[in-house]
Amino acid sequence: MEPVSRLLLELLDDAAAAAVIHVPNTERAAGLLKQLVMYSWHRNRYIKDPEMRITGDEIWEFCLHGFSA
């Protein structure tokens, strides 16, 4: 998971530096994002109806608004 964590942190650092997102601590934001994505991926394995699964686009849209973008 270390390469994924490092990449995610770099992306969030770059986005914060460009003022695209506003977060007080990019390390914590990266941890929250990673946790959300991993939990959603795991949860989706148990949902039989594909229409009820959370998509990557839905997660990203939620995260953008949650990060005050």
N, C-alpha and C positions, 0 to 999 in steps of 0.2 A: 504493500500500500504506500510505501514511502515515495516512489516516483509520482504516483497520482497525487498524493498530498502536496508534494513540492510544486508540481505543475499547477494545481488549483490555487495554491498560495501565490505563485508568480502571476497568474492571471488576475487574481483579485487585487494584488499590489499594483499591477499595471492599470487596471480599471480605476482604482482609487486615485492613483497619481494623475490620471487623465480627467479626473472629476466626473467620471461616468457613473460611479456608485459612491455612496457616502457611508462609510462604516468606521466606527471608532477604533476597531482592532481587526485587521484582516486575518490574523491567525485564528481568532475565535470565529469569524465569519466563515472561513474555510472549513473549520471543524463542523460548524452547523450545517453547511451545505453538503459536506461529505456524508454526515450522519443522515440527513434527510434523503439524499439520493440512495444510500445503501439500504435504509429502512424501506423505502418505497419499492426498490427492486425486490427485496425479500418478500414484502407483503404481496406484490403482484404475482408471485409464484403460487399463492394460495387462492387467488380469485379466478374462478372458472369462466366467468363472463368477461370477454375481452373489453367490452364497452365500459366496464366498471374499473378497469385498471388505470392507474395514474400514468400519464405519458411524460416523456422527457420534456416536451414543450410546456406542459402544465407546471411541472416542477420549476423550470427556468422562469416562467412568467411569475410564479409565486415568489421566487427568490429575488427577482428584479424589483418587485414592489416592496418586498420585505427589507431590501437594502436601500430603499428610498432612491432608486434610480430615476 
